[in-house]
C-alpha cells in the first residue's frame, strides 16, 4: 500500500468520524433533554486526538526528517567539529 493511499484512507475515515460526530451533536442539541458539558468536552477531546493523529500521519516524513537532521547535527558537533552550522 502506497503512503498516499494510507493518508487518503485515514483522511476519509477521519472525515466520516467527524461527520458522524457532527450529526450526533446536532441531534443532541435539538433534543430537549440536552447533554452535559462534560460529554461535549469528551467529544471535543476525541476530535482533537483524531486531528493530532492525522497530522502525525500526514507529516510523518517531515517529522522524521527534522529529527534525523537534528541528530546528525548534534553528532557532528559532539565529534569535535564545532564549526558546523546546522
HUPE-V983591 format. One record per residue. N is the residue number from 0. RES is the residue in three letters. PSI is psi in degrees with one decimal (* if undefined). Layout:
BEGIN
N/RES/PSI  N/RES/PSI
END
This chain:
BEGIN
0/UNK/130.3  1/UNK/151.9  2/UNK/-35.5  3/UNK/-32.8  4/UNK/-38.3  5/UNK/-44.3  6/UNK/-43.0  7/UNK/-42.0  8/UNK/-44.4  9/UNK/-42.6  10/UNK/-40.9  11/UNK/-42.1  12/UNK/-39.9  13/UNK/-43.5  14/UNK/-43.7  15/UNK/-40.9  16/UNK/-43.1  17/UNK/-36.8  18/UNK/-44.9  19/UNK/-40.2  20/UNK/-41.1  21/UNK/-42.5  22/UNK/-39.4  23/UNK/-44.3  24/UNK/-44.3  25/UNK/-42.9  26/UNK/-34.7  27/UNK/-33.7  28/UNK/-31.2  29/UNK/-16.5  30/UNK/139.6  31/UNK/-29.5  32/UNK/-36.3  33/UNK/-174.8  34/UNK/160.1  35/UNK/160.5  36/UNK/-33.2  37/UNK/-38.9  38/UNK/-39.6  39/UNK/-37.8  40/UNK/-39.0  41/UNK/-42.2  42/UNK/-44.3  43/UNK/-36.4  44/UNK/-40.7  45/UNK/-42.3  46/UNK/-42.6  47/UNK/-42.0  48/UNK/-41.5  49/UNK/-40.8  50/UNK/-42.1  51/UNK/-43.2  52/UNK/-41.4  53/UNK/-40.6  54/UNK/-38.6  55/UNK/-40.2  56/UNK/-42.9  57/UNK/-37.1  58/UNK/23.2  59/UNK/-47.8  60/UNK/-42.1  61/UNK/-37.7  62/UNK/-46.1  63/UNK/-41.5  64/UNK/-40.8  65/UNK/-43.6  66/UNK/-36.1  67/UNK/-42.5  68/UNK/-41.0  69/UNK/-38.7  70/UNK/-43.5  71/UNK/-39.9  72/UNK/-45.7  73/UNK/-39.6  74/UNK/-33.0  75/UNK/-40.6  76/UNK/-35.0  77/UNK/-15.8  78/UNK/2.1  79/UNK/-6.8  80/UNK/81.8  81/UNK/-4.6  82/UNK/4.0  83/UNK/124.8  84/UNK/121.4  85/UNK/*
END
